[in-house]
Structure formats: structure tokens, C-alpha cells
Amino acid sequence: MDKKLSQTYLEILEEELVPAMGCTEPIAVAYAAALARKTLGRLPEKVELTVSGNIIKNVKSVIVPNTEGRKGLQASLAAGICCGDADRELEVLASVTREQLDAMDAFLEKAEIRIIPSQLNNPFDIQVRLTAGEDESYVHIFSTHTNVVEISRNGERLLQKAYEDIVAPVPENRRELTVERIVEFAETVDIEAVRPVLTRQIDYNMAIAQEGLRRCFGAEIGKILLKSYGSSVHNRAKAYAAAGSDARMSGCELPVVINSGSGNQGITASVPVVVYARELGVSEAQMFRALVISNLVSIHLKSGIGSLSAYCGATSAGVGAGAGICYLYGGGFEEISHTIVNALAINSGMICDGAKASCAAKIASAVEAGLLGMHMNIHDSEFVGGDGIVVKGVENTIRAVGILAREGMRSTDRKIISLMMGSEDAPAGTGEA
């Protein structure tokens, strides 16, 4: 493989597979709030949060980690202001103390907090403005979880980055991804080059999966799967991934390694592959290569879909997992391509209605679709061009799904947010131009 392209793929993995604690949208709100508090230099009296509908959707029902069960936008804001370490970015709430939680509750009782729907078009918009006396700070995060485009204090801009108020285009280096090149990269990459990032992903994500099965979290989807359907590797792959989400959506304090900005997607793209690799007794190198395929296929799919939409991101990660497991069974480019197309035909259209306990069940469904897509290929069965949204050629089908999610489901996204907020009209800023 071309050295420059191989380096690009390695950089994509290093950019995407980073640690985060808790659901990434409330954490992004907490990060913005912590950064604004750091800039202000003292506790604010007034807080103004301007936020897009998709952020509201993904923060509304999920527990903020290290806050003893507190949930929602106000909790995310207050945690960032009173407890957050802005220097740790997506691990901003990793070191919360009991004293800080007490201070957070006291702050919530007396602070004036105002939440405003964003009027921007991009579905990912977080703006925090803090006021204390005559002093004011402002932080703007746009398009992705840690993309800070402005920091200011008392009108003086301390940081400013240009941005366009459009649904974010696919990053240039992600345009280099194709399934054929992903498989080639996975088969030729020096294992030592990917070992650090993948070892961390395995350690973190398997740990939270095991914690989800050990303790009582959320709807206990992982436990229910094992109790109801037994301990086959097929079921354990789903159960362990679901259990990781059970724990994460319910405020488990363990970090995860994310994929495409999402912890649930990071869990879905990795845990089933590890479960199968250990069951099959493959070498460590083969497991790493399968994880490279799973992660990059997930990123490839999600790049076309967009960071936040009405299309459930677990679907793309479940497809990635199916592709990685297919590799463990000896599949090459052709077999992996058929697995991807089959899985996309099965599960595309599963909606995203925010982060909450039911994400674990959606993950189980997404992994099932990936595995069914793989087994269809094993038994010489496949969906072909003209079968619904399936287009001839794996890249054409991936593009079709991206168009479906990014463009076709915009009005669906607005209606989902409207229903979740109990209003006839959704807040602005849901990504619809």
C-alpha cells in the first residue's frame, strides 16, 4: 500500500479512537462550560447556553458521569462549571469530588440558567456564555465535540477559528477511505503502529462491557440477552456490546474509546470483534487487523452520514463489527463487501432518538444485522443492486446510505426532536438547511 495513504489511515485511527467518559454530547457541553469557567476565572451568576436540537436530543435523557445520577442539560452545564477540568477535554469530568457535587447543587439552586435553541444550521452547536458581575466569558464549540471555534473574555477574542454554518462536509482525509483500501491497509499495516490505540480500545471497552454485566445499569439489555438466549458467541457478541452501553448510558464512571465521536459506536465497533476473536482463538495480530477493518469501515460509513442525524450511528458500527468478524473467518475484500451491503440493507433506517437506556437494545440489533449480513455471505446469499436502497457496488451503497441519512432524514430528525420536547415545532438548528 502507498506509504502516504497508509499514514493517512493510521492518522484517522489515532484521531478517532480517543478516550471519553460518558455520553459524548453532555460531556461536550460540560467541556464548553468548564472552558468558559476557566476563562471567566470565577463562579458565574448567570449562564446562557445556546444549543442545537440534536445536542438537546442527545443530552436530555442520559446520566452525566460522576454526578451520582444527575442528568440533562443543566446538570451537564453545572458539572462543567463546578467540577470540570477543561484541560482534559472529553475526560473533563474524570476527577469529580463529593465536595464539588455539593457545590454544584448549591450553584444550581441560585444561578440563573437560560437555555436557547440555536438558529444555526449545523446539527452540532454549543455556545456557553457566563456572567459574573461586569465580567463575561464565551465559548463556542461547533461541528465536532472538541472543535472550539471561539473563546472570548469581556469582548476580547482569545481564540477564533473560521467556520461555515453548513452541515459539515466529509473531512478530506476521510474521503480517502474505501472498503478495498481499508482491507489492504489492515492486511499490511505494521501491527506495532496500531498496537497502542487498539490495545487501549480493547482494555477500556471490554472493561465497561464487563462492568455492565456485573452491575445493574439501565434496562440491563446485556444481562437479558444472556439470560434469554444463552452463551453462544453470537449472543455474547451482542450482549457484551449492549452491556457496555447499559453502563455508559447510566453514568458508569469508566471511560470508553470512541469511534466517530461516539462511545456507543466505539463499543459496538470493538467489543463484538474481540468476543469473536477470543472465541476463535486467533492470533493477537489477526484480532488487531480485524479491529482495524471494523473501526475504519464504521468511520467510512459515519463520515457520509454525518456526526449527528436521525440515523442511528450504532447501525454503521454494527456493520463495521460484521466486517471485522467476517475477516476473522477468513473473509477478504469480496466477502467483507457483501457483508457490509447485506447489513446496510437489513438495518438502515433505525432512528436516533437521543442517548438513553434503549441505545443498548439498538446496539444489539445493529450487531445482529452485521452478523446476519456476514452469515448470508457465508451461505452464498446476498442483496443486490435494485433491492431497496442497495446499489451495485459496496461504495455506491455506502454513498446511498449517506444520502438517505444526511439529506433524506432531516425532516425525520426535526419530528423526533419535536416529539421528544413535547412540542409541535422542533427547535431550530437540527441540520436542515
C-alpha positions as CSV (number, residue, x, y, z in Angstrom):
1,M,0.0,0.0,0.0
2,D,1.2,3.5,-0.8
3,K,3.1,4.9,2.3
4,K,1.3,8.2,2.3
5,L,-2.2,6.6,2.2
6,S,-1.2,4.1,4.9
7,Q,-0.1,7.0,7.1
8,T,-3.4,8.8,6.4
9,Y,-5.3,5.7,7.5
10,L,-3.2,5.4,10.7
11,E,-3.8,9.1,11.5
12,I,-7.6,8.6,11.1
13,L,-7.5,5.8,13.7
14,E,-5.4,7.9,16.0
15,E,-7.8,10.9,15.6
16,E,-11.0,8.9,16.1
17,L,-10.1,6.3,18.7
18,V,-9.7,8.6,21.7
19,P,-10.9,8.1,25.3
20,A,-14.1,9.8,26.6
21,M,-16.0,9.5,29.8
22,G,-19.8,9.3,29.5
23,C,-22.1,10.1,26.6
24,T,-20.1,12.5,24.4
25,E,-22.8,15.2,23.9
26,P,-23.3,16.0,27.6
27,I,-19.5,15.8,28.0
28,A,-19.1,18.3,25.2
29,V,-21.5,20.6,27.0
30,A,-19.6,20.1,30.2
31,Y,-16.3,20.8,28.4
32,A,-17.6,24.0,26.9
33,A,-18.8,25.1,30.3
34,A,-15.5,24.2,32.0
35,L,-13.6,26.1,29.4
36,A,-15.9,29.1,29.9
37,R,-15.5,29.0,33.7
38,K,-11.7,28.8,33.3
39,T,-11.8,31.8,31.0
40,L,-14.1,33.8,33.4
41,G,-11.8,33.0,36.3
42,R,-14.6,32.7,38.9
43,L,-18.0,31.2,39.5
44,P,-20.7,32.8,37.3
45,E,-24.0,34.2,38.4
46,K,-25.7,33.8,35.1
47,V,-25.4,31.1,32.5
48,E,-26.6,31.2,28.9
49,L,-26.5,28.0,26.8
50,T,-27.3,28.2,23.1
51,V,-27.5,24.7,21.7
52,S,-28.8,22.9,18.6
53,G,-31.7,20.5,18.6
54,N,-29.5,17.4,18.2
55,I,-27.5,18.3,21.2
56,I,-30.7,18.7,23.2
57,K,-31.8,15.3,21.9
58,N,-28.6,13.6,23.0
59,V,-28.4,15.2,26.4
60,K,-32.0,15.2,27.6
61,S,-32.2,11.7,28.9
62,V,-28.7,10.5,29.7
63,I,-26.9,10.5,33.0
64,V,-23.9,12.7,33.3
65,P,-20.9,10.6,34.6
66,N,-19.5,11.1,38.1
67,T,-22.6,13.2,39.2
68,E,-24.4,10.4,41.1
69,G,-27.3,10.1,38.7
70,R,-27.9,13.7,37.6
71,K,-29.0,14.1,34.0
72,G,-29.8,16.7,31.4
73,L,-28.5,20.0,30.1
74,Q,-28.5,21.9,33.4
75,A,-26.6,19.1,35.1
76,S,-24.0,18.9,32.2
77,L,-23.5,22.7,32.4
78,A,-23.2,22.8,36.2
79,A,-20.9,19.8,36.3
80,G,-18.6,21.5,33.8
81,I,-18.7,24.8,35.7
82,C,-18.3,23.5,39.2
83,C,-16.4,20.2,38.7
84,G,-14.8,20.2,35.3
85,D,-11.1,20.2,34.3
86,A,-11.1,21.8,30.8
87,D,-7.6,20.7,30.1
88,R,-8.9,17.1,29.9
89,E,-11.4,17.7,27.1
90,L,-13.6,14.7,26.7
91,E,-12.5,13.4,30.1
92,V,-13.5,16.8,31.7
93,L,-15.4,15.1,34.5
94,A,-13.0,12.3,35.3
95,S,-12.0,13.6,38.8
96,V,-15.2,14.9,40.4
97,T,-15.2,15.0,44.2
98,R,-18.0,14.9,46.7
99,E,-17.3,18.5,47.7
100,Q,-17.6,19.6,44.1
101,L,-21.0,17.8,43.7
102,D,-22.3,19.7,46.8
103,A,-21.0,22.9,45.3
104,M,-22.7,22.0,42.0
105,D,-26.1,21.5,43.8
106,A,-25.7,24.9,45.6
107,F,-24.8,26.5,42.3
108,L,-27.9,25.1,40.6
109,E,-30.2,26.5,43.3
110,K,-29.0,30.1,43.0
111,A,-27.6,30.5,39.4
112,E,-29.7,32.0,36.6
113,I,-29.6,29.5,33.8
114,R,-31.1,30.2,30.4
115,I,-31.2,27.6,27.5
116,I,-31.8,28.9,24.0
117,P,-32.3,26.9,20.8
118,S,-29.6,27.6,18.3
119,Q,-30.5,29.2,15.0
120,L,-27.6,27.8,13.1
121,N,-28.0,25.1,10.5
122,N,-25.2,22.7,11.6
123,P,-26.7,20.0,13.9
124,F,-23.7,20.3,16.3
125,D,-23.7,23.7,18.0
126,I,-22.8,24.5,21.7
127,Q,-22.4,28.1,22.9
128,V,-21.8,28.9,26.5
129,R,-21.9,32.5,27.9
130,L,-21.1,33.1,31.6
131,T,-21.5,36.3,33.5
132,A,-20.2,37.3,36.9
133,G,-20.6,41.0,37.9
134,E,-19.2,43.0,35.0
135,D,-17.2,40.1,33.6
136,E,-18.3,37.8,30.9
137,S,-16.8,34.8,29.1
138,Y,-17.9,33.0,25.9
139,V,-17.0,29.6,24.4
140,H,-18.3,28.2,21.1
141,I,-17.9,24.6,20.1
142,F,-19.1,23.8,16.6
143,S,-19.4,20.8,14.3
144,T,-17.5,18.3,16.4
145,H,-17.1,17.6,20.2
146,T,-13.8,19.4,20.8
147,N,-13.7,21.9,17.9
148,V,-13.6,25.1,19.8
149,V,-14.1,28.0,17.3
150,E,-14.2,30.9,19.7
151,I,-13.1,31.8,23.2
152,S,-13.5,35.4,24.5
153,R,-13.5,37.3,27.7
154,N,-15.1,40.7,28.1
155,G,-15.3,41.1,24.4
156,E,-11.7,40.3,23.8
157,R,-11.3,37.2,21.5
158,L,-8.6,34.9,22.9
159,L,-9.2,32.3,20.2
160,Q,-11.1,32.5,16.9
161,K,-11.3,30.0,14.1
162,A,-13.2,30.4,10.9
163,Y,-16.2,28.2,10.3
164,E,-19.1,27.9,7.8
165,D,-22.6,27.4,9.1
166,I,-23.3,24.4,7.0
167,V,-23.8,20.7,7.7
168,A,-20.1,19.7,8.0
169,P,-18.6,18.2,4.8
170,V,-16.8,14.9,4.9
171,P,-13.2,15.7,6.1
172,E,-10.6,15.5,3.3
173,N,-8.7,12.5,4.8
174,R,-11.9,10.6,5.2
175,R,-12.6,10.9,1.5
176,E,-9.6,8.6,1.0
177,L,-11.4,5.7,2.7
178,T,-12.7,2.8,0.6
179,V,-13.5,-0.7,1.6
180,E,-10.9,-2.2,-0.7
181,R,-8.2,0.1,0.7
182,I,-9.3,-0.5,4.2
183,V,-8.8,-4.2,3.8
184,E,-5.5,-3.7,2.1
185,F,-4.3,-1.4,4.9
186,A,-5.5,-3.9,7.6
187,E,-3.6,-6.7,6.0
188,T,-0.3,-4.8,5.5
189,V,-0.1,-2.3,8.4
190,D,2.7,-2.8,10.9
191,I,1.0,-4.2,14.0
192,E,3.2,-2.2,16.3
193,A,1.9,1.0,14.6
194,V,-1.7,0.2,15.7
195,R,-1.0,-1.6,18.9
196,P,-1.2,1.4,21.3
197,V,-4.5,2.7,20.1
198,L,-6.2,-0.7,19.7
199,T,-4.9,-2.1,23.0
200,R,-6.4,0.9,24.8
201,Q,-9.7,0.4,22.9
202,I,-9.8,-3.3,23.9
203,D,-8.9,-2.6,27.5
204,Y,-11.4,0.3,28.0
205,N,-14.3,-1.0,26.1
206,M,-14.2,-4.6,27.3
207,A,-13.9,-3.3,30.9
208,I,-17.1,-1.3,30.6
209,A,-18.9,-4.2,29.0
210,Q,-17.9,-6.5,31.8
211,E,-19.0,-3.8,34.3
212,G,-22.4,-3.6,32.6
213,L,-22.8,-7.3,33.1
214,R,-21.6,-7.3,36.7
215,R,-23.8,-4.4,38.0
216,C,-27.3,-3.2,37.4
217,F,-27.4,-0.5,34.8
218,G,-30.3,0.9,32.7
219,A,-32.6,-1.6,31.2
220,E,-30.0,-4.4,31.7
221,I,-30.2,-5.4,28.0
222,G,-26.8,-7.2,28.1
223,K,-27.9,-9.4,31.0
224,I,-31.3,-10.0,29.5
225,L,-29.8,-11.3,26.3
226,L,-27.6,-13.8,28.1
227,K,-30.5,-15.0,30.3
228,S,-32.8,-15.3,27.4
229,Y,-30.7,-16.6,24.6
230,G,-27.7,-18.4,26.2
231,S,-24.0,-18.1,25.9
232,S,-23.2,-18.7,22.2
233,V,-20.5,-16.5,20.8
234,H,-23.2,-14.9,18.5
235,N,-25.3,-13.9,21.5
236,R,-22.3,-12.9,23.7
237,A,-21.1,-10.5,21.0
238,K,-24.4,-8.7,21.2
239,A,-24.8,-9.0,25.0
240,Y,-21.3,-7.6,25.8
241,A,-21.7,-4.7,23.5
242,A,-25.2,-3.9,24.8
243,A,-23.9,-4.2,28.4
244,G,-21.2,-1.6,27.7
245,S,-24.0,0.8,26.6
246,D,-26.2,-0.2,29.6
247,A,-23.3,1.0,31.8
248,R,-22.3,4.1,29.8
249,M,-25.9,5.5,29.4
250,S,-26.5,5.1,33.1
251,G,-23.5,7.1,34.2
252,C,-20.8,4.5,34.7
253,E,-17.6,6.2,35.6
254,L,-15.4,4.1,33.4
255,P,-14.0,5.7,30.2
256,V,-14.5,4.3,26.7
257,V,-12.6,4.7,23.5
258,I,-14.9,6.3,21.0
259,N,-15.4,5.9,17.2
260,S,-16.8,8.7,15.1
261,G,-17.3,10.9,18.2
262,S,-19.5,8.3,19.9
263,G,-18.8,5.9,22.8
264,N,-21.7,3.7,21.9
265,Q,-20.2,3.4,18.4
266,G,-16.8,2.7,19.8
267,I,-18.2,-0.1,21.9
268,T,-20.2,-1.5,19.0
269,A,-17.2,-1.5,16.6
270,S,-14.8,-3.2,19.0
271,V,-16.4,-5.4,21.6
272,P,-18.1,-8.0,19.3
273,V,-14.9,-8.3,17.3
274,V,-12.9,-9.0,20.5
275,V,-15.5,-11.5,21.7
276,Y,-15.3,-13.5,18.4
277,A,-11.5,-13.2,18.2
278,R,-11.2,-14.8,21.7
279,E,-13.7,-17.5,20.9
280,L,-12.0,-18.4,17.7
281,G,-8.6,-18.4,19.3
282,V,-7.0,-16.3,16.6
283,S,-3.6,-14.6,17.0
284,E,-3.4,-11.1,18.5
285,A,-2.2,-9.8,15.2
286,Q,-5.3,-11.1,13.4
287,M,-7.6,-9.6,16.1
288,F,-5.9,-6.2,15.6
289,R,-6.3,-6.4,11.8
290,A,-10.0,-7.3,12.3
291,L,-10.4,-4.3,14.6
292,V,-8.7,-2.0,12.0
293,I,-11.3,-3.1,9.5
294,S,-14.2,-2.7,11.9
295,N,-13.2,0.7,13.1
296,L,-12.3,2.1,9.6
297,V,-15.5,0.7,8.0
298,S,-17.5,2.3,10.8
299,I,-15.7,5.6,10.3
300,H,-16.2,5.4,6.5
301,L,-19.9,4.9,6.8
302,K,-20.4,7.5,9.5
303,S,-18.4,10.1,7.5
304,G,-21.1,10.1,4.8
305,I,-23.9,10.1,7.4
306,G,-22.7,13.0,9.5
307,S,-21.9,13.3,13.2
308,L,-25.5,13.9,14.3
309,S,-28.6,12.9,12.4
310,A,-31.8,10.9,12.7
311,Y,-29.9,7.8,11.5
312,C,-28.8,5.7,14.5
313,G,-25.0,5.6,14.5
314,A,-24.9,2.2,16.1
315,T,-26.1,0.8,12.7
316,S,-22.8,1.9,11.0
317,A,-20.7,0.5,13.9
318,G,-22.6,-2.8,13.8
319,V,-21.9,-3.1,10.1
320,G,-18.2,-2.4,10.9
321,A,-18.3,-5.2,13.5
322,G,-19.8,-7.6,11.0
323,A,-17.0,-6.7,8.5
324,G,-14.3,-7.3,11.2
325,I,-15.8,-10.6,12.2
326,C,-16.0,-11.6,8.6
327,Y,-12.2,-11.0,8.4
328,L,-11.7,-13.3,11.4
329,Y,-13.4,-16.1,9.5
330,G,-11.0,-15.6,6.6
331,G,-13.0,-13.1,4.5
332,G,-11.3,-10.8,2.1
333,F,-12.5,-7.8,0.2
334,E,-15.3,-9.5,-1.7
335,E,-16.7,-11.3,1.4
336,I,-16.4,-8.1,3.5
337,S,-18.1,-6.1,0.8
338,H,-21.1,-8.4,0.7
339,T,-21.3,-8.4,4.5
340,I,-21.4,-4.6,4.5
341,V,-24.1,-4.4,1.8
342,N,-26.2,-7.1,3.4
343,A,-26.1,-5.4,6.8
344,L,-26.9,-2.0,5.5
345,A,-29.9,-3.4,3.6
346,I,-31.2,-5.0,6.8
347,N,-30.9,-2.2,9.4
348,S,-30.6,1.2,7.6
349,G,-33.4,3.5,8.8
350,M,-33.2,2.7,12.6
351,I,-33.7,6.2,14.1
352,C,-31.7,8.1,16.6
353,D,-33.9,9.5,19.3
354,G,-31.1,10.6,21.6
355,A,-28.8,9.0,24.1
356,K,-30.6,6.9,26.7
357,A,-31.1,3.3,28.1
358,S,-32.6,2.0,24.9
359,C,-29.4,2.6,23.0
360,A,-28.2,-0.7,24.4
361,A,-31.0,-2.6,22.6
362,K,-30.3,-0.7,19.4
363,I,-26.7,-1.8,19.6
364,A,-27.8,-5.4,20.0
365,S,-29.9,-5.0,16.9
366,A,-27.1,-3.4,15.0
367,V,-24.6,-6.2,15.9
368,E,-27.3,-8.8,14.9
369,A,-27.6,-7.1,11.4
370,G,-23.8,-7.2,11.0
371,L,-23.7,-10.9,11.9
372,L,-26.6,-11.8,9.8
373,G,-25.0,-9.9,6.8
374,M,-21.9,-12.0,7.4
375,H,-23.8,-15.3,7.6
376,M,-25.7,-14.5,4.5
377,N,-22.4,-14.2,2.6
378,I,-21.1,-17.5,4.2
379,H,-24.2,-19.2,2.8
380,D,-23.9,-17.6,-0.7
381,S,-26.8,-15.3,-0.2
382,E,-26.7,-11.5,-0.8
383,F,-28.8,-8.5,-1.6
384,V,-28.0,-7.0,-5.0
385,G,-28.4,-3.7,-6.7
386,G,-32.1,-2.8,-7.0
387,D,-33.0,-4.4,-3.7
388,G,-34.4,-1.3,-2.0
389,I,-31.6,1.2,-1.2
390,V,-28.9,-1.3,-2.3
391,V,-26.9,-0.1,-5.3
392,K,-24.5,-2.2,-7.3
393,G,-21.0,-1.9,-5.7
394,V,-20.3,-1.5,-2.0
395,E,-19.1,2.1,-2.3
396,N,-22.2,3.1,-4.2
397,T,-24.4,1.5,-1.5
398,I,-22.4,3.3,1.2
399,R,-23.0,6.6,-0.6
400,A,-26.7,5.9,-1.0
401,V,-27.0,5.3,2.8
402,G,-25.1,8.6,3.4
403,I,-27.6,10.5,1.2
404,L,-30.5,8.8,3.0
405,A,-29.2,9.8,6.4
406,R,-27.8,13.2,5.7
407,E,-30.5,14.5,3.4
408,G,-33.5,12.2,3.4
409,M,-33.9,12.0,7.2
410,R,-33.6,15.7,8.0
411,S,-37.4,16.2,8.4
412,T,-37.5,12.9,10.4
413,D,-34.9,14.5,12.7
414,R,-37.0,17.6,13.2
415,K,-40.0,15.5,14.1
416,I,-38.1,13.3,16.5
417,I,-36.9,16.3,18.4
418,S,-40.3,17.8,18.4
419,L,-41.8,14.7,19.9
420,M,-39.0,14.4,22.5
421,M,-39.5,18.0,23.6
422,G,-43.3,17.6,23.7
423,S,-43.8,20.5,21.2
424,E,-45.4,20.8,17.8
425,D,-42.3,22.5,16.3
426,A,-38.8,21.3,16.9
427,P,-36.0,23.8,18.0
428,A,-34.1,25.3,15.2
429,G,-30.6,24.1,14.3
430,T,-31.4,20.4,13.5
431,G,-29.2,20.4,10.4
432,E,-32.0,21.2,7.9
433,A,-30.8,24.0,5.6
